[in-house]
Amino acid sequence: IFMNLFLKFIFSIYILVLMSCVNSDEKKTTISSNEKFYKIESIEEVDIVSETIESYDSNKMMFIKGGNFIFGNDNGLERERPEQEVIVQSFLIDKNLVTVNDFRNFVTSTNYKSEAEKFGNAIVFIDSINTWKLIDGATWEYPLGNSNPLAFDNHPVTQVSWNDALAYCEFCDKTLPTEVQWEYAASERGKKKNQLFYWGNDLVINNKYMCNTWASGYPNSIGFKDGFKYTSPVGYYGANSLGIFDMAGNVWEWCYNWHLPYTGSNQIFPTELQGKAQRGGSFLCNPNYCHGFRLSARSATSPESSLFHVGFRCAKNIVD
């Protein structure tokens, strides 16, 4: 029974990916053969910038000094393999996820209209019937649909597509982090790659959940012992040692690059794993079916899709 329900769950996600691609003539996903799917700079360690002379708001962003680390995880899912040693140039990354209020200010300043607003719907998991649906009226302001309450201002913005996220970042003179940058920052410059999460290997420590995630979930009854069924306030859980919050759970985070097999892999990803990469897991994850809050875990969605458990943070490259 469990396997049948699990397959139904996977199949419903596959259907939603297809639905999101045919809902509008404008919805097309193309991958340029010339575009790198993740960024690894061709630099030597001596070329790493030790400090940035560019001014930035240290209350909002962190300077991450570059270095070498082991990217990927040979003990993870097949899509996380193979491991490889890479050198990362220094960069800046937001301490926090972009909030609903942040996105509202962007919309107010630019009259921006999100893709969910243009299409008239977005993707929501309906836990009462254990299925994913395109919900009419679901937007960044009303992530569960416009018959439900407004999103909280201090929660991460959701129901924003990759295109929406990049538009916000570019308005702020930033961009989205690559998967390499994200994993490097989440793992505290690679120092925590020998464990599952940046705080250790246990999801619960001293009866306290270390990130926002369902204690139990599909196909069982929903359990949210951390106090949040859906998103939690940005920064509610502890930061890693670099001062970056919500690098596990709460919402999946859009990354800049396409989600394709790593160098050295012969995998061919199925349709549901093609699209723009996402990292960090979400409130919906549970180790029974989705261990997405691990440091090396990956996911993907088509860049025009908007979902109620996907958000983003910005980054900035200090060397072109």
Number of C-alpha atoms within 10 A of each C-alpha: 7 10 9 10 14 15 12 15 17 13 13 16 18 15 14 18 20 14 16 22 18 12 13 11 7 10 17 12 12 10 14 8 7 6 10 12 21 21 16 15 11 11 12 12 13 8 12 17 17 14 13 15 8 6 6 13 8 11 9 12 19 21 21 22 18 21 20 16 20 18 24 24 19 14 11 17 14 12 22 19 20 18 17 15 10 18 21 24 25 21 22 23 23 24 25 22 25 22 22 22 17 16 22 17 12 17 14 9 10 11 10 14 10 21 22 25 18 10 19 15 24 27 27 21 18 12 14 8 8 17 15 17 17 19 19 17 20 26 30 28 22 18 27 25 21 14 10 11 11 15 20 16 16 18 22 29 31 29 29 29 26 28 18 21 28 21 18 24 20 13 13 13 11 19 21 27 27 22 26 22 28 26 25 28 29 29 27 18 22 18 14 16 23 14 14 19 23 23 17 14 12 11 19 13 11 6 9 10 18 20 24 30 33 25 21 18 20 21 20 12 12 15 16 18 15 18 12 15 17 17 24 23 17 20 17 14 18 14 18 19 14 15 14 21 20 31 32 28 28 33 33 30 31 31 28 24 20 24 24 21 19 18 12 10 13 8 12 11 12 8 13 18 19 21 23 25 26 28 29 28 30 29 26 28 25 20 15 13 15 15 20 24 30 26 29 28 21 23 21 21 24 26 24 22 27 31 26 26 26 27 27 29 26 27 25 22 15 15 10 5
